[in-house]
Amino acid sequence: MPTWDIRILSSSYRRENDQVIVQVYGRTREGESITARYYGFEPYFYVIEPSAQAVEMLEGDKENVKCVEKDPVKLLVSGKEMLCRKVVTTYPFVVPQVRERLINAGFRVLAADIPFHLRFMYDLDLSACVRAHGEEEPEKKENYTTDRVVRAEKFENIDSFYPALKILSFDIENSLVDGHLITLCGVIRDAPDKELRYFHLDGDERKIIEDFNNKIDEEDPDIITGYNIDGYDIPQILERAKKLGMPEINWGRTPGSMRQFNNRFWNVDGRIVADAWWHVKKNIKPKQETLNAVSDLLLGEKKLDVDPAQIDNEWKKNPEKVKEYCARDAALALKILEKIQVIKKALDLATVSKLPLNDVISGTTSVLIDSILIQERTGSMSGCR
């Protein structure tokens, strides 16, 4: 059976023919992007000492509850062993609904707020780097942008390795008169030892957005960055696309939607959005947070001499200079991310905490601690018995 060594970058799930498929995204030891699809893992949680009426209520909810395990298990609750029943739901996204019904009925639940993709990591006791055993799924390739799509039959933990991750950094300039996108420029670093590759997009606003979507699909970056893209560039692009009546934008490695959480971080399926501005704030806390000030402080480099408050006039006078200015901003953001070693540190933390890289970069310290503590206990595979 073929195997692939994978550094896990992120994981998620999809509904497919009324079943849940876990999607593990990563880079192989050989540098290929890969999606490992795992079948048969189901969402679940525990309810503490449910009454016969509670069990009957759950079993009657055929739409959301797959089963309530017949044999209770003893779990430690506040220092005391109590009998609990496992509740297996049809899909991960219905867990909160079922959980709330039980809580409102006066019952206590356990392990009902663990994100499904982390539950998968915990129960299979996966590390940050794994060896996937399985077969390729060529019929699924059209649904993903990764080099390989495989059906993983099992995972085996391996020693950590550090593949070359591809990073795309971008910046936009938009009109101060009516908000339309003037240009979108960026740089790509294929590996730490590779030179930056530049790209410039301008012209019709719809075409700028479509070309950028295609650029992401074609280049298949692991990480998307920029300076304050969480709060400005991404929302601007989404807003302009909506005003143009364009289809919902998705920069992920499989069809779906982009979602923001905690009013800051963006969830892009299979990729990592790492805003350089946020990591500067978090890691070095500079007195001045502007791109010009931070790049001068860390890199000894400055932005080009273009007045952003007069961007419409600057574009009319010299569009090539504005594109160069825009691309330089993208390059500075990427260099800053590298300078403060965001990715390198996160890879090391992911190894220690046994988490996907995305959960380390976008998560909190408590997520890392929870992972270490939770994985100390024996995993409990999901499923009805």
Helices and strands as residue ranges (DSSP letters): E 3-16, E 19-28, E 33-39, E 44-48, H 52-59, E 65-68, E 73-77, E 80-89, G 92-94, H 95-104, E 109-110, H 116-123, E 129-136, G 138-143, E 148-157, E 167-174, E 181-189, E 197-202, H 205-219, E 223-226, I 229-233, H 234-243, E 259-261, E 265-267, E 272-275, H 276-283, H 291-299, G 308-310, H 311-317, H 319-339, H 342-353, H 357-362, H 365-374
